[in-house]
Each structure stands twice: as structure tokens, then as C-alpha cells.
């Protein structure tokens, strides 16, 4: 499991493989006390969480835009119905005042 974590940390391009340059640069990044690998794992997990959060925020943003569009259509529709009703009331009152 530690070996798998090390591989994932070295494979920062997520290509499911690493070359010699990636291996060396990754090991240099992890150089230091044994806790460096733990910090690198935390940084990697943080990056993954940030990516997931941004993806979620994009989805929610699109949904909010769609809801606003639906709300705007509903408000405009109800305003039109309200205007039509008031016109009918005005016409009705005009007809009742002048019976033919």
C-alpha cells in the first residue's frame, strides 16, 4: 500500500506510468524525513478534493442558471396572466355600466 501511494505521488500526470525523469524528480520532491511522503500524500489528496469541488461548483452553477431562467419565465407568464385578467375585469365593468 505504501508502494502504491509512492507510485501515485510520482505519477503526477496521472498517466498510469512513470519514466526515469518523473521518478527522479518525484524522489527529490520527497527527499527529507519520512514525514515528507505523508505531506506529499496530503497535498495530492487536497488537489483531488479541490478538483472535485470545482466540478461540483460548475454543476451547481449551471443548475442555478437554469432555475433562474425557469423562474423568470414563470414570473413573466404570471404577469401576463395578471394583465389579461385586469383587462377582462375592465372590459366587464365597462359592459355592465352600459347595458345594451
ZIGI-V248902 format. One record per residue. N is the residue number from 1. RES is the residue in one small letter. OMEGA is omega in whole degrees, -180 to 180 (NA if undefined). Layout:
N&RES&OMEGA, N&RES&OMEGA
//
This chain:
1&x&176, 2&x&179, 3&x&178, 4&x&178, 5&x&178, 6&x&179, 7&x&-180, 8&x&178, 9&x&-180, 10&x&-179, 11&x&-176, 12&x&176, 13&x&180, 14&x&-178, 15&x&-178, 16&x&176, 17&x&178, 18&x&175, 19&x&-176, 20&x&-179, 21&x&178, 22&x&180, 23&x&-178, 24&x&-178, 25&x&177, 26&x&178, 27&x&178, 28&x&177, 29&x&-177, 30&x&-178, 31&x&179, 32&x&-180, 33&x&-178, 34&x&-178, 35&x&179, 36&x&180, 37&x&177, 38&x&179, 39&x&178, 40&x&179, 41&x&178, 42&x&179, 43&x&180, 44&x&179, 45&x&178, 46&x&179, 47&x&179, 48&x&179, 49&x&179, 50&x&178, 51&x&180, 52&x&179, 53&x&178, 54&x&177, 55&x&179, 56&x&-180, 57&x&177, 58&x&179, 59&x&-180, 60&x&178, 61&x&178, 62&x&179, 63&x&179, 64&x&178, 65&x&179, 66&x&179, 67&x&178, 68&x&179, 69&x&179, 70&x&180, 71&x&180, 72&x&178, 73&x&-179, 74&x&180, 75&x&179, 76&x&179, 77&x&-180, 78&x&177, 79&x&179, 80&x&178, 81&x&178, 82&x&179, 83&x&180, 84&x&180, 85&x&-179, 86&x&176, 87&x&179, 88&x&178, 89&x&179, 90&x&179, 91&x&180, 92&x&-179, 93&x&179, 94&x&-178, 95&x&-179, 96&x&179, 97&x&-179, 98&x&179, 99&x&-178, 100&x&NA
//
